[in-house]
Amino acid sequence: MLKRPSSRRHSAPQEIQINLVPMLDALVTMIAFLMYTMAFMSLAMESPLPVVSTEENATQIEEKPLQLTLSIGDQDVMLWSPFDLIPQITIPHQSDGRIDTLKIHEKVLELKQKFPTEKKIVLVPKANTSYESIISIIDSVKYLERTDPLISALNPKTGVQEQVKELFSETVFGNLLGGE
């Protein structure tokens, strides 16, 4: 006696439709919940506390900082200080239009020898300055090369002359909102 073959094998494949509405409801609810909880999340930012004014702080305030500024133009790069502590230095771009990072490094090295304790440089790029140009300039003003002369500075905490290991290690960007 033979059994009758199953009808499942001979039936046409049926299309299965998945109901995505519950999954989308859960996703929308989760996004709303995450956005709501982010409003209560506190972000910690490091900020120096106010210091009680002393005579030492008053003399530091009277001394004008170097605030070395490097402005990137279409045809040249300018090194200057808003407090006129250095003369304005203009470094033209190379003949092919690239920024001359070697000359910038040389000029920044000369300035570091005059101001060995200074660490900040303000970088003011134009809106059309390429990312690669900005990074190459930061690299040229941040690091000392092996062939560079030794620079020493007085450590204010210990009172000992120490060798400077970097040029201007703290880069601050200027005109982030401005187009020109």
CYANA upper distance limits for C-alpha pairs under 8 A (distance plus 0.5 A):
  6 SER  CA     10 HIS  CA      8.21
  7 SER  CA     11 SER  CA      6.84
 20 LEU  CA     24 LEU  CA      6.64
 21 VAL  CA     25 ASP  CA      6.58
 22 PRO  CA     26 ALA  CA      6.74
 23 MET  CA     27 LEU  CA      6.75
 24 LEU  CA     28 VAL  CA      6.61
 25 ASP  CA     29 THR  CA      6.62
 26 ALA  CA     30 MET  CA      6.57
 27 LEU  CA     31 ILE  CA      6.69
 28 VAL  CA     32 ALA  CA      6.69
 29 THR  CA     33 PHE  CA      6.60
 30 MET  CA     34 LEU  CA      6.60
 31 ILE  CA     35 MET  CA      6.65
 32 ALA  CA     36 TYR  CA      6.60
 33 PHE  CA     37 THR  CA      6.69
 34 LEU  CA     38 MET  CA      6.64
 35 MET  CA     39 ALA  CA      7.28
 36 TYR  CA     40 PHE  CA      7.96
 37 THR  CA     41 MET  CA      7.05
 53 SER  CA     57 ASN  CA      6.49
 53 SER  CA     58 ALA  CA      7.46
 54 THR  CA     58 ALA  CA      6.79
 55 GLU  CA     59 THR  CA      6.85
 56 GLU  CA     60 GLN  CA      6.91
 57 ASN  CA     61 ILE  CA      6.72
 58 ALA  CA     62 GLU  CA      6.92
 59 THR  CA     63 GLU  CA      7.01
 64 LYS  CA     83 PHE  CA      7.38
 65 PRO  CA     83 PHE  CA      8.08
 66 LEU  CA     81 SER  CA      6.60
 66 LEU  CA     82 PRO  CA      8.39
 66 LEU  CA     83 PHE  CA      7.50
 66 LEU  CA     85 LEU  CA      6.83
 66 LEU  CA    118 GLU  CA      7.88
 67 GLN  CA     81 SER  CA      6.26
 67 GLN  CA     82 PRO  CA      7.45
 67 GLN  CA     83 PHE  CA      8.32
 67 GLN  CA    120 LYS  CA      7.36
 67 GLN  CA    121 ILE  CA      6.92
 67 GLN  CA    122 VAL  CA      7.45
 68 LEU  CA     79 LEU  CA      7.44
 68 LEU  CA     80 TRP  CA      6.44
 68 LEU  CA     81 SER  CA      5.50
 68 LEU  CA     82 PRO  CA      8.32
 68 LEU  CA    120 LYS  CA      7.64
 68 LEU  CA    121 ILE  CA      5.58
 68 LEU  CA    122 VAL  CA      6.63
 69 THR  CA     78 MET  CA      8.38
 69 THR  CA     79 LEU  CA      6.17
 69 THR  CA     80 TRP  CA      5.82
 69 THR  CA     81 SER  CA      6.35
 69 THR  CA     82 PRO  CA      8.28
 69 THR  CA    121 ILE  CA      6.28
 69 THR  CA    122 VAL  CA      5.02
 69 THR  CA    123 LEU  CA      6.49
 69 THR  CA    124 VAL  CA      7.73
 70 LEU  CA     77 VAL  CA      7.31
 70 LEU  CA     78 MET  CA      6.09
 70 LEU  CA     79 LEU  CA      5.16
 70 LEU  CA     80 TRP  CA      7.15
 70 LEU  CA    121 ILE  CA      7.74
 70 LEU  CA    122 VAL  CA      6.56
 70 LEU  CA    123 LEU  CA      5.48
 70 LEU  CA    124 VAL  CA      6.51
 71 SER  CA     77 VAL  CA      6.15
 71 SER  CA     78 MET  CA      5.61
 71 SER  CA     79 LEU  CA      7.08
 71 SER  CA    123 LEU  CA      6.67
 71 SER  CA    124 VAL  CA      5.12
 71 SER  CA    125 PRO  CA      6.46
 71 SER  CA    126 LYS  CA      8.49
 72 ILE  CA     76 ASP  CA      7.04
 72 ILE  CA     77 VAL  CA      5.13
 72 ILE  CA     78 MET  CA      7.12
 72 ILE  CA    123 LEU  CA      8.32
 72 ILE  CA    124 VAL  CA      6.66
 72 ILE  CA    125 PRO  CA      5.33
 72 ILE  CA    126 LYS  CA      6.68
 72 ILE  CA    129 THR  CA      8.13
 73 GLY  CA     77 VAL  CA      6.14
 73 GLY  CA     78 MET  CA      8.24
 73 GLY  CA    125 PRO  CA      7.72
 73 GLY  CA    126 LYS  CA      6.89
 74 ASP  CA    126 LYS  CA      8.39
 75 GLN  CA     92 PRO  CA      6.58
 75 GLN  CA     93 HIS  CA      6.21
 75 GLN  CA     97 GLY  CA      7.99
 76 ASP  CA     90 THR  CA      7.11
 76 ASP  CA     91 ILE  CA      5.98
 76 ASP  CA     92 PRO  CA      4.55
 76 ASP  CA     93 HIS  CA      5.60
 76 ASP  CA     99 ILE  CA      8.08
 77 VAL  CA     90 THR  CA      6.31
 77 VAL  CA     91 ILE  CA      5.61
 77 VAL  CA     92 PRO  CA      6.75
 77 VAL  CA     93 HIS  CA      7.79
 77 VAL  CA     99 ILE  CA      8.24
 78 MET  CA     88 GLN  CA      7.37
 78 MET  CA     89 ILE  CA      6.05
 78 MET  CA     90 THR  CA      5.01
 78 MET  CA     91 ILE  CA      6.71
 79 LEU  CA     88 GLN  CA      6.35
 79 LEU  CA     89 ILE  CA      5.51
 79 LEU  CA     90 THR  CA      6.98
 80 TRP  CA     84 ASP  CA      7.96
 80 TRP  CA     86 ILE  CA      7.03
 80 TRP  CA     87 PRO  CA      7.12
 80 TRP  CA     88 GLN  CA      5.19
 80 TRP  CA     89 ILE  CA      6.93
 81 SER  CA     85 LEU  CA      6.56
 81 SER  CA     86 ILE  CA      6.63
 81 SER  CA     87 PRO  CA      8.28
 81 SER  CA     88 GLN  CA      7.92
 91 ILE  CA    100 ASP  CA      8.00
 91 ILE  CA    103 LYS  CA      7.61
 91 ILE  CA    104 ILE  CA      7.61
 92 PRO  CA     99 ILE  CA      8.19
 92 PRO  CA    100 ASP  CA      7.87
 93 HIS  CA     97 GLY  CA      6.10
 93 HIS  CA     98 ARG  CA      6.21
 93 HIS  CA     99 ILE  CA      5.25
 93 HIS  CA    100 ASP  CA      6.05
 94 GLN  CA     98 ARG  CA      5.88
 94 GLN  CA     99 ILE  CA      6.59
 94 GLN  CA    100 ASP  CA      6.26
 98 ARG  CA    133 SER  CA      8.49
 99 ILE  CA    133 SER  CA      7.48
100 ASP  CA    104 ILE  CA      6.99
101 THR  CA    105 HIS  CA      6.54
101 THR  CA    136 SER  CA      7.51
101 THR  CA    137 ILE  CA      6.58
101 THR  CA    140 SER  CA      6.58
102 LEU  CA    106 GLU  CA      6.79
102 LEU  CA    140 SER  CA      7.79
103 LYS  CA    107 LYS  CA      6.73
104 ILE  CA    108 VAL  CA      6.54
104 ILE  CA    137 ILE  CA      8.25
104 ILE  CA    140 SER  CA      7.56
104 ILE  CA    141 VAL  CA      7.82
105 HIS  CA    109 LEU  CA      6.46
105 HIS  CA    140 SER  CA      5.78
105 HIS  CA    141 VAL  CA      6.25
106 GLU  CA    110 GLU  CA      6.89
107 LYS  CA    111 LEU  CA      6.87
108 VAL  CA    112 LYS  CA      6.58
108 VAL  CA    141 VAL  CA      6.88
108 VAL  CA    167 LEU  CA      8.12
109 LEU  CA    113 GLN  CA      6.82
109 LEU  CA    167 LEU  CA      7.48
110 GLU  CA    114 LYS  CA      7.16
111 LEU  CA    115 PHE  CA      6.59
112 LYS  CA    116 PRO  CA      5.50
112 LYS  CA    117 THR  CA      8.42
112 LYS  CA    118 GLU  CA      7.78
112 LYS  CA    151 ILE  CA      8.45
112 LYS  CA    167 LEU  CA      6.86
112 LYS  CA    168 PHE  CA      8.35
113 GLN  CA    151 ILE  CA      6.80
116 PRO  CA    151 ILE  CA      7.56
116 PRO  CA    152 SER  CA      7.36
116 PRO  CA    153 ALA  CA      6.00
116 PRO  CA    164 VAL  CA      7.90
117 THR  CA    153 ALA  CA      6.66
117 THR  CA    154 LEU  CA      8.23
118 GLU  CA    168 PHE  CA      7.54
119 LYS  CA    167 LEU  CA      7.39
119 LYS  CA    168 PHE  CA      4.95
119 LYS  CA    169 SER  CA      6.11
119 LYS  CA    170 GLU  CA      6.30
120 LYS  CA    168 PHE  CA      5.96
120 LYS  CA    169 SER  CA      7.00
120 LYS  CA    170 GLU  CA      5.13
120 LYS  CA    171 THR  CA      6.35
120 LYS  CA    172 VAL  CA      7.57
121 ILE  CA    168 PHE  CA      6.58
121 ILE  CA    169 SER  CA      8.39
121 ILE  CA    170 GLU  CA      6.85
121 ILE  CA    171 THR  CA      5.66
121 ILE  CA    172 VAL  CA      6.64
122 VAL  CA    171 THR  CA      6.45
122 VAL  CA    172 VAL  CA      5.19
122 VAL  CA    173 PHE  CA      6.15
122 VAL  CA    174 GLY  CA      6.69
123 LEU  CA    171 THR  CA      7.24
123 LEU  CA    172 VAL  CA      6.53
123 LEU  CA    173 PHE  CA      5.38
123 LEU  CA    174 GLY  CA      6.31
124 VAL  CA    173 PHE  CA      6.51
124 VAL  CA    174 GLY  CA      5.27
124 VAL  CA    175 ASN  CA      6.60
125 PRO  CA    129 THR  CA      6.61
125 PRO  CA    134 ILE  CA      8.01
125 PRO  CA    174 GLY  CA      8.10
125 PRO  CA    175 ASN  CA      8.13
126 LYS  CA    179 GLY  CA      7.24
126 LYS  CA    180 GLU  CA      5.87
127 ALA  CA    178 GLY  CA      8.39
127 ALA  CA    179 GLY  CA      5.81
127 ALA  CA    180 GLU  CA      6.61
129 THR  CA    133 SER  CA      7.26
129 THR  CA    134 ILE  CA      7.66
130 SER  CA    134 ILE  CA      7.02
131 TYR  CA    135 ILE  CA      6.77
132 GLU  CA    136 SER  CA      6.60
133 SER  CA    137 ILE  CA      6.68
134 ILE  CA    138 ILE  CA      6.71
135 ILE  CA    139 ASP  CA      6.65
136 SER  CA    140 SER  CA      6.69
137 ILE  CA    141 VAL  CA      6.76
138 ILE  CA    142 LYS  CA      6.42
138 ILE  CA    171 THR  CA      7.92
139 ASP  CA    143 TYR  CA      6.77
141 VAL  CA    167 LEU  CA      6.66
141 VAL  CA    168 PHE  CA      6.41
141 VAL  CA    169 SER  CA      8.24
142 LYS  CA    166 GLU  CA      6.49
142 LYS  CA    167 LEU  CA      5.51
142 LYS  CA    168 PHE  CA      5.34
142 LYS  CA    169 SER  CA      5.39
142 LYS  CA    170 GLU  CA      8.30
143 TYR  CA    165 LYS  CA      8.24
143 TYR  CA    166 GLU  CA      5.50
143 TYR  CA    167 LEU  CA      6.11
143 TYR  CA    168 PHE  CA      8.05
143 TYR  CA    169 SER  CA      7.96
144 LEU  CA    148 ASP  CA      6.92
144 LEU  CA    165 LYS  CA      7.30
144 LEU  CA    166 GLU  CA      5.98
144 LEU  CA    167 LEU  CA      6.54
150 LEU  CA    163 GLN  CA      7.47
150 LEU  CA    164 VAL  CA      7.99
151 ILE  CA    163 GLN  CA      6.31
151 ILE  CA    164 VAL  CA      5.98
152 SER  CA    161 GLN  CA      6.58
152 SER  CA    162 GLU  CA      5.77
152 SER  CA    163 GLN  CA      4.76
152 SER  CA    164 VAL  CA      5.85
153 ALA  CA    161 GLN  CA      5.84
153 ALA  CA    162 GLU  CA      6.00
153 ALA  CA    163 GLN  CA      6.92
153 ALA  CA    164 VAL  CA      7.01
154 LEU  CA    159 GLY  CA      6.56
154 LEU  CA    160 VAL  CA      6.09
154 LEU  CA    161 GLN  CA      4.84
154 LEU  CA    162 GLU  CA      6.69
155 ASN  CA    159 GLY  CA      5.73
155 ASN  CA    160 VAL  CA      6.02
155 ASN  CA    161 GLN  CA      6.58
155 ASN  CA    162 GLU  CA      7.00
156 PRO  CA    160 VAL  CA      8.27
175 ASN  CA    179 GLY  CA      8.19
